[in-house]
């Protein structure tokens, strides 16, 4: 990945931003130390992918899930001892 110092980034900012927008991210460094990473706005960082359904097939819900322990729960709501 391209790394540029702050002075070079200021001098060539338009070109660098255009390159980043077309999928060529770059790093801006200060005194050789990386400070920021410039990526396209629509890019998704690694690990930030959509998580809906990420455990599909890993767990199962019993068919009677909504009725499990219903008598105990009802007794608790009615103030009865079990």
C-alpha positions in Angstrom: 0.0 0.0 0.0 1.3 3.5 -0.9 2.5 5.6 2.0 3.1 9.3 1.6 4.3 12.0 3.9 2.0 14.9 4.8 3.8 17.4 2.6 3.5 15.1 -0.4 -0.2 14.4 0.4 -0.9 18.2 0.5 0.9 18.6 -2.8 -0.9 15.7 -4.6 -4.1 15.5 -2.7 -6.5 15.6 -5.7 -4.7 12.8 -7.5 -4.3 10.7 -4.3 -8.0 11.1 -3.4 -9.0 10.2 -7.0 -6.8 7.1 -6.8 -8.3 6.1 -3.5 -11.8 6.5 -4.8 -10.9 4.0 -7.6 -9.7 1.4 -5.1 -6.1 2.4 -4.4 -6.1 3.3 -0.7 -3.1 5.0 0.8 -1.5 6.0 4.1 -0.5 9.4 5.2 2.5 9.4 7.5 4.2 12.0 9.7 7.9 11.7 10.3 7.7 8.2 8.9 5.0 7.1 11.3 1.6 6.1 9.7 -1.1 8.4 10.9 -4.2 7.8 8.7 -5.5 5.4 6.1 -7.5 6.9 3.2 -10.0 4.4 1.6 -13.0 4.8 -0.6 -16.1 6.0 1.2 -18.1 3.0 0.1 -15.4 0.5 1.1 -16.2 -1.9 4.0 -13.4 -2.5 6.4 -12.4 -6.1 7.1 -14.4 -7.5 9.9 -17.2 -5.1 9.4 -19.2 -7.2 7.1 -22.9 -7.8 7.6 -23.5 -10.1 10.5 -27.2 -11.0 10.1 -27.4 -14.8 10.0 -23.7 -15.3 10.8 -24.6 -18.5 12.9 -26.9 -20.0 10.4 -26.9 -23.8 10.8 -24.8 -23.6 14.1 -27.7 -23.6 16.6 -31.2 -25.0 16.6 -34.4 -23.8 18.4 -36.7 -26.5 19.7 -40.1 -26.7 18.2 -41.7 -26.2 21.6 -39.6 -23.2 22.5 -42.6 -20.9 23.0 -44.2 -23.4 25.4 -41.1 -24.4 27.4 -41.7 -24.2 31.2 -45.1 -22.5 30.5 -46.6 -24.1 33.7 -43.8 -22.9 35.9 -43.9 -19.4 34.4 -47.7 -19.2 34.7 -47.4 -20.3 38.4 -44.9 -17.6 39.0 -47.2 -14.9 37.5 -50.1 -16.2 39.5 -48.1 -16.1 42.8 -48.4 -19.9 43.3 -45.5 -21.9 44.7 -44.1 -24.7 42.5 
